[in-house]
Amino acid sequence: MQVFNVEGMTCGHCVKAVTSAVQREDAAAEVKVDLAQKQVSVKSELPSAQILELIREEGYEARAI
């Protein structure tokens, strides 16, 4: 499980945007978003650098924890 700190997520739309971005590249990915903690947990074969880029492409600041 890879965990990322993601700034700027505030609502269900944000959750869907981040989840969809990762799952477009890895349909089997498990994505869990915690809005209160500003964290996204991803279980995927994708490398963390690629996941970070996908999240950033959606307009959010992200970094690995």
N, C-alpha and C positions, 0 to 999 in steps of 0.2 A: 504494500500500500504506500503510495506516494502522497505526501501532504504538502499543500501550498497555501501561503497566505495571499488572499486576494482582496484588494481594496476596491471599493466602489460598488459592491453588490448590495442591493437594498430590498429586493422584492422577488417574487416568483418569476418574473420575466428574466431577471438576472440569473437565477438558478437554471432556468430552461436554456438560456443562451450558452452558459458555460457547459452544461451537460451535453447539449446538442453538438457543440464545437468538438468536444472530445470524442463523442460517439460517432461522428461523421468519419473520423479517421480510424477508430477501433470500435466497431459495433458491439463487441462483447465487453467493453469497458464498464466497470462499475464506478459511478460517480456519486459522491455524497457531498452535499453542500451544507455548511453550517453558517447561516447568515450572521448570527450573533457573534461567533468567534472569527468571522471573516476567513474561514478555512474551507478548502476544497480537498477532499480525499479521493484519490483515483487509484483503482486497481486495473492496470492495463499493461500490455506488452510495449506500449509506446515509451520512448525515453523521456525523462523529465524535461529535458530542454524542448522537445517537441510539444509536450503538454503546455509548458509555459508559453510558448509562442502561440498556440491555439487560443489560450485564454486571453493573451494580450491582443490578438487580432479581434477579439470581441469588445475591446476597449477598456479592459481592466488591468490595473497594475498587479502583477503577480510575482511571487518569489517562492522558491522551495524553502521548506522549513527543515 
